[in-house]
Amino acid sequence: MGSCMSKDTSQVNGTSKPSNIQAKRQEQTQTVNNQSKSQQSQQPQSSSLHPTQQQQSTGSTSEHEKSNNSTLDNNGQSAFSEKQAGSPNGGADGAVATANGNGTIANGQAINPVDAAAKSNTEQEVKVLLLGSGESGKSTIVKQMKILHQNGYTQEELYEYKPFIYKNVMDCIKNVINAIIDLDPELIKPKVEEGVDGVGAGATTSDVQDPSEVVNGTWRKHVLDYDSLNEVLDYEILLDGTNDAIFDPTIAGKIEQIYNTPEVKDFMIHKQGQFYLIDSTEYFMTNLKRIAQPDYIPSTTDVLRTRKKTSGIFDFVFDMGNDLHIHMFDVGGQRSERKKWIHCFDNVTLIIFCVSLSEYDQVLLEENNQNRLEESIALFDSVVNSRWFARTSVVLFLNKIDVFAEKLQYSPLETHFPDYTGGNNINKAAKYILWRFNQVNRSGLNIYPHVTQATDTSNIQLVMAAVKETIMENTLKDSGLI
């Protein structure tokens, strides 16, 4: 790994921190809503879109569909028309092989005259800057590169992720609980103290009639136990240097009970655009029984799903074959980290910009009234129109297509972007978002978009093969060899 890579090893302990649901109730707030001259790509394939050309338009859906003449199949992979020199040929996992005029891409390996030319060149190291807003999937791309080009994770390295996985579990459920407190507190059973008026003297919470028996009463929505919620909120994951603790099974049981409550599921579907929610919440909640086992050792998939905030700049060198090494820089995506990007701007060959398609209905962690997709578009604007990148090609990863496809079914894109009129059709929705990014490319940079699922190794292997070919072709063009 690169010289800036730091290791975090930790222990998990269950400790307590005060929390007060009643105080939260009194402070309830609800924040609601918030193509580059056209060039033919040299490596068309079913998981990528061609470089596109910026169109002067007023923002109508029909115009953005004209500027992006590609479609996506039901799995979210792109499928090109014959005019675009490609055709879909995908498997169940989305990994495909397509042919172009220069050669083929098969099983993630690019074979064409450019490869042959590259072999005769001196070994080279290419500087790649990995940019994007927080939680767009940048660090997951780095993890996949380690799996694909550095023999993956050792047992010890997997074990070191255990405390961070525990913390992800707790962050996920706490975000849900706090959102319920703020947005729909009626889901929580009232806290009844001894001797409260209306309850017999000496009565406690357990003496109150079960709300499920009160069909037309005021407590008909009170399905979550107050004390259980507080116990979960009080349980802390401490990252203090070792990894040998276990997850409290009692807390795990309470989390499962809370998360699997039908009313909570319904709340998350209808309210998630109003609060911060980690994309891997469903994954971790579904796998909680396994994760909470005393002998738990994280799997590679667990590691790929784990959110670990990037603070500062991390660099990695990956051997891509054909004497090509990628020196990749992963920088912080949160607003507070962006001022550090300037240190990576010199002699950049390529930018990989990650955007989460699924963030169209989410808000920022730092500012809960700012739409995350709008923030990503603004960031992309500042990058592609920066003087630092005037001669740089940009690879745009439209990431989290799997989450995007699922979310469209219950969270309309037009609710958050009124000029979109394509309904829940994933092809139209993805093309609309791509169009929005192309509109801000006033500098006319070459943009190479790829639809990705960063947690799918086979998908990233295929996409990175195309990125590798793009890098080699651009390098050879710059040197005058082609």
Residue pairs with C-beta under 8 A, 6 or more apart in sequence:
1 146
1 150
1 316
2 314
2 315
2 316
2 317
2 327
2 328
3 315
4 312
4 313
4 314
4 315
5 314
5 315
5 316
6 314
7 160
8 160
8 164
8 239
8 308
9 160
9 163
9 241
9 242
9 243
10 163
10 164
10 238
10 239
10 240
10 241
10 242
10 243
11 163
11 238
11 239
11 240
11 241
11 242
11 243
11 244
11 245
12 162
12 163
12 166
12 167
12 237
12 238
12 239
12 243
12 245
12 246
12 247
13 236
13 237
13 238
13 240
13 245
14 235
14 236
14 237
14 248
14 251
15 235
15 236
15 238
16 234
16 235
16 236
17 234
17 236
18 234
19 230
19 233
19 234
21 181
21 188
21 191
21 226
21 229
21 230
21 233
22 191
24 178
24 181
24 182
24 185
25 181
25 185
28 181
28 182
28 183
28 185
29 182
30 182
30 183
30 274
31 274
31 363
31 368
31 369
32 274
33 273
33 274
33 371
33 415
33 416
34 363
34 369
34 370
34 371
34 374
34 416
35 51
35 52
35 53
35 54
35 55
35 67
35 68
35 435
35 438
35 447
36 51
36 52
36 53
36 54
36 438
36 441
36 444
36 445
36 446
36 447
37 53
37 444
38 50
38 51
38 52
38 53
39 50
39 51
39 446
40 50
40 51
40 84
40 85
41 48
41 50
41 51
41 85
41 448
42 100
42 102
42 112
42 114
42 469
42 470
42 473
43 100
43 105
43 110
43 465
43 466
43 469
43 470
44 50
44 80
44 84
44 85
44 86
44 98
44 100
45 86
45 96
45 97
45 98
45 105
45 462
45 466
46 73
46 77
46 78
46 79
46 80
46 86
46 88
46 89
46 90
46 94
46 96
46 98
47 77
47 78
47 94
47 95
47 96
47 450
47 451
47 452
47 459
47 462
47 463
47 466
48 78
48 448
48 449
48 450
48 451
48 463
48 466
49 68
49 70
49 78
49 398
49 434
49 449
49 450
49 451
50 70
50 80
50 84
50 448
50 449
51 446
51 447
51 448
51 449
52 67
52 68
52 434
52 438
52 447
52 449
53 67
53 438
54 67
54 438
54 439
54 441
54 442
54 444
55 63
55 64
55 66
55 67
55 435
55 438
55 439
57 63
57 64
57 67
57 439
59 419
59 439
60 419
61 419
61 420
61 421
61 422
61 428
61 432
63 435
64 431
64 432
64 434
64 435
64 436
65 428
65 431
65 432
65 435
67 435
67 438
68 431
68 434
68 435
68 438
69 81
69 83
69 84
70 78
70 79
70 80
70 81
70 84
70 431
71 78
71 79
71 80
71 81
71 427
71 431
72 78
72 79
72 401
72 426
72 427
72 430
72 431
72 451
73 79
73 88
73 90
74 405
74 426
75 90
75 92
75 94
75 405
76 94
76 401
76 402
76 404
76 405
76 426
76 430
76 451
76 453
77 88
77 90
77 94
77 96
77 401
77 451
78 451
79 86
79 87
79 88
80 86
80 87
80 88
85 100
85 101
86 98
86 100
87 98
88 96
88 98
89 96
89 97
89 98
90 96
93 456
93 458
93 459
94 453
94 456
94 458
94 459
95 107
95 108
95 458
95 459
95 461
95 462
96 462
97 104
97 105
97 106
97 107
98 104
98 105
100 112
102 112
102 113
102 114
103 110
103 111
103 112
103 113
103 115
104 110
104 111
104 112
105 111
105 462
105 465
105 466
105 469
108 458
108 461
108 462
108 464
108 465
109 465
110 465
110 466
110 468
110 469
112 469
114 469
114 472
114 473
114 476
114 482
115 322
115 469
115 472
117 476
117 481
117 482
118 322
118 323
118 324
118 472
118 476
119 322
119 323
121 323
121 476
121 479
121 481
122 323
123 323
123 324
123 325
124 323
124 324
124 325
124 475
125 317
125 325
125 326
125 327
126 324
126 325
126 326
126 327
126 349
126 350
126 471
126 475
127 327
127 329
127 347
127 348
127 349
127 350
128 326
128 327
128 328
128 329
128 348
128 349
128 350
128 351
128 352
128 471
129 328
129 329
129 331
129 341
129 344
129 345
129 348
129 350
129 351
129 352
130 138
130 141
130 142
130 328
130 329
130 330
130 331
130 351
130 352
130 354
131 138
131 331
131 333
131 341
131 351
131 352
131 353
131 354
131 379
131 383
132 138
132 333
132 353
132 354
132 355
132 376
132 379
132 397
133 333
133 355
133 356
133 359
133 372
133 375
133 376
133 379
134 309
134 332
134 333
134 334
134 364
134 365
135 278
135 279
135 307
135 333
135 356
135 359
136 333
136 354
136 355
136 356
136 359
136 376
136 397
136 399
137 354
137 356
137 397
137 399
137 400
137 452
137 454
138 310
138 330
138 333
138 354
139 308
139 310
139 330
140 304
140 454
140 455
141 352
141 354
141 397
141 454
141 460
142 314
142 316
142 328
142 330
143 303
143 304
144 304
144 454
144 457
144 460
144 461
144 464
145 316
145 318
145 326
145 328
145 460
145 464
146 152
146 153
146 316
146 318
147 153
147 300
147 457
148 457
148 460
148 461
148 464
149 318
149 319
149 320
150 318
152 300
153 300
153 303
155 297
158 297
158 298
158 299
158 300
158 302
158 303
159 243
159 297
159 298
160 243
161 298
161 302
161 303
161 306
162 243
162 296
162 297
162 298
163 237
163 239
163 243
163 245
164 239
164 306
164 308
165 284
165 291
165 298
165 302
165 303
165 306
166 237
166 247
166 291
167 237
167 239
168 278
168 280
168 284
168 305
168 306
168 307
169 247
169 255
169 284
169 285
169 288
169 291
170 232
170 235
170 236
170 237
171 278
171 307
172 277
172 278
172 280
172 281
172 284
172 285
173 232
173 255
173 258
173 259
173 281
173 285
174 232
174 233
175 275
175 276
175 277
175 278
175 281
176 258
176 259
176 264
176 267
176 268
176 277
176 281
177 229
177 232
177 233
177 258
178 233
178 275
179 267
179 271
179 274
179 275
179 277
180 187
180 188
180 224
180 264
180 267
181 188
181 229
182 275
183 267
183 271
183 274
183 275
184 267
184 271
186 221
186 222
187 221
187 222
187 223
187 224
187 263
187 264
187 267
188 222
188 224
188 226
188 229
189 205
189 208
189 211
189 219
189 222
189 223
189 224
189 225
189 226
190 208
190 219
190 222
190 226
191 205
191 226
192 199
192 203
192 204
192 205
192 207
192 208
194 201
194 202
194 203
194 204
195 201
195 202
195 203
196 203
199 207
199 208
200 207
205 226
205 227
209 219
211 217
211 219
211 220
211 221
211 222
211 223
212 223
214 220
221 263
223 261
223 263
224 258
224 261
224 263
224 264
228 254
228 257
228 258
229 258
231 251
231 254
232 251
232 254
232 255
232 258
235 248
235 251
246 292
246 294
246 296
247 291
247 292
247 296
248 292
249 292
252 288
252 289
252 291
252 292
255 285
255 288
256 285
256 288
256 289
258 264
259 265
259 285
268 277
269 410
269 411
272 361
272 362
272 411
273 361
273 362
273 363
273 411
273 415
273 416
274 363
275 363
275 368
276 362
276 363
276 364
276 365
276 368
277 362
278 307
279 356
279 358
279 400
279 403
280 305
280 306
280 307
283 305
284 291
284 305
287 302
290 296
291 302
298 306
301 455
304 454
304 455
305 455
309 332
309 334
310 330
310 331
310 332
310 333
310 337
311 332
311 337
312 331
312 332
312 337
312 340
313 329
313 330
313 331
313 332
313 340
313 343
313 344
314 329
314 330
314 331
315 327
315 328
315 329
315 330
316 327
316 328
316 330
317 325
317 326
317 327
317 328
318 325
318 326
318 328
319 325
320 326
320 464
320 468
321 468
322 472
324 468
324 471
324 472
326 468
326 471
329 344
331 337
331 338
331 340
331 341
331 344
332 338
332 340
334 365
334 366
335 364
335 366
336 366
338 379
345 388
345 389
348 388
348 389
348 392
349 392
349 393
349 471
349 474
349 475
350 392
350 393
350 394
350 395
350 467
350 470
350 471
350 474
351 383
351 389
351 392
351 393
351 394
351 395
352 394
352 395
352 397
352 467
353 380
353 383
353 394
353 395
353 396
353 397
354 397
354 399
354 454
355 373
355 376
355 380
355 396
355 397
355 398
355 399
355 433
355 437
356 372
356 373
356 376
356 399
356 400
356 403
357 398
357 399
357 400
357 401
357 403
357 404
357 430
357 433
358 400
358 403
358 404
358 407
359 372
359 373
359 376
359 400
360 371
360 372
360 373
360 404
360 411
360 413
360 416
360 417
360 433
361 407
361 411
361 413
361 415
361 416
362 371
362 372
362 373
363 369
363 370
363 371
363 372
364 370
364 371
364 372
364 375
371 416
373 416
373 417
373 433
377 436
377 437
377 440
380 396
380 437
380 440
381 440
383 389
383 394
384 394
384 440
384 441
384 442
384 443
384 445
384 447
385 440
385 441
385 442
385 443
389 443
389 445
390 443
392 445
393 445
393 446
393 447
393 448
393 470
393 474
394 445
394 446
394 447
394 448
395 448
395 449
395 450
395 467
395 470
396 434
396 437
396 447
396 448
396 449
396 450
397 449
397 450
397 452
397 454
397 463
398 430
398 433
398 434
398 449
398 450
398 451
398 452
399 452
399 453
399 454
400 452
400 453
400 454
401 426
401 430
401 451
401 452
401 453
402 453
402 455
402 456
404 426
404 429
404 430
405 426
408 424
408 426
408 429
409 424
412 423
412 424
413 420
413 422
413 424
413 429
413 432
414 420
414 421
414 423
417 432
417 436
420 429
420 432
422 428
422 429
422 431
422 432
430 451
434 449
437 447
437 449
438 447
441 447
448 466
448 467
448 470
450 463
450 466
450 467
452 459
452 460
452 463
453 459
453 460
454 460
473 482
476 482
